[in-house]
Amino acid sequence: MAVDAKAVKELREKTGAGMLDCKKALEEANGDLTKAAEILREKGLAAAANKAGRVATEGVVESYIHAGGRIGVLVEINCETDFVAKTDQFKEFARDIAMHIAAVSPKYVRREEVPADEIEKEKEILKAQALNEGKPEKIVEKMVEGRIGKYYEEICLLDQQFVKDPDKTVATLLNEKISTIGENISIRRFVRYELGEGLEKKVDNFVEEVMAQVKQ
């Protein structure tokens, strides 16, 4: 069923869970806010949100270098204690995130980091596309908002489908780790380098290569 944006916002404010997780929970609950909140709790997402305000200054800077040294990623992931930072579970999560960044090439960690002028420019492009498709102007704005959501999924790490399990987003994976580990965990920042990026050269499909390695 179609989920009302106001209901998603209300559920997010109530539980602190991510927007996409709230939307999916509402869809599963057929729009019932109480049931949707229960679904989030069952999945551990609401519980994870309760830890989000806790200070996380420990952690690791994880690296991933694609075979042949053609793609390199550094990502800083924080947790609350040095003890957790040294656990295999936390280290594996950091490696998975670094590999995901290499494969999918996000531009930002979260939606709040995307510059407002970039979103406005994208909205103008999407509006022009919708009008060129012959869509009635009265529904174009709603279409643009929907497509902007897809744009966030393309450029924001937390909104992207996790490469090892496309049925969940990176945000969902993060919340699962928070719930199981029991500490606040934050993906703070990353940098991704690709050999020859910005130079005029033969284009290699490194993303497909990384994805193939992930699936092995």
Secondary structure as GFF3:
##gff-version 3
##sequence-region A 1 216
A	DSSP	alpha_helix	5	15	.	.	.	ID=ss1
A	DSSP	alpha_helix	19	28	.	.	.	ID=ss2
A	DSSP	alpha_helix	33	42	.	.	.	ID=ss3
A	DSSP	alpha_helix	45	50	.	.	.	ID=ss4
A	DSSP	beta_strand	58	65	.	.	.	ID=ss5
A	DSSP	beta_strand	71	79	.	.	.	ID=ss6
A	DSSP	alpha_helix	82	85	.	.	.	ID=ss7
A	DSSP	alpha_helix	88	104	.	.	.	ID=ss8
A	DSSP	three_ten_helix	111	113	.	.	.	ID=ss9
A	DSSP	alpha_helix	116	132	.	.	.	ID=ss10
A	DSSP	alpha_helix	137	155	.	.	.	ID=ss11
A	DSSP	three_ten_helix	157	159	.	.	.	ID=ss12
A	DSSP	beta_strand	161	162	.	.	.	ID=ss13
A	DSSP	beta_strand	165	169	.	.	.	ID=ss14
A	DSSP	alpha_helix	170	181	.	.	.	ID=ss15
A	DSSP	beta_strand	186	194	.	.	.	ID=ss16
A	DSSP	alpha_helix	206	214	.	.	.	ID=ss17
###
